[in-house]
């Protein structure tokens, strides 16, 4: 546990960093939130995988109602995952701000 003085010092360092290099501050914040979100995404994936396997097993055993219910749970959780964690783009800039080909303009 950090002391009050240490927390205050860290907050001052963060403020100086944001003032001097806001892009670096944004990148560091994104990395921190990405680590926390990674476990949540894995949890969603595990629930979807389990529901799909359960659905297949129920359908193979002739339990159509249970199989379709488990499949519906898989689809529902998958849609929640896609809404919470949208598909990431491969480039950090939007199509309107992308540098033109064969230009000397630096990437953002």
Buried (B, 14 or more C-beta within 10 A) or exposed (E): EEEEEEEEEEEEEEEEEBEEEEEEBEEBEEEEEEEEEEEEEEEBEEBBEBBBEBBEEBBEEEBEEBBEBBBEBBBEBBEEBEEEEEEEEEEEEEEEEEEEEEEEEEEE
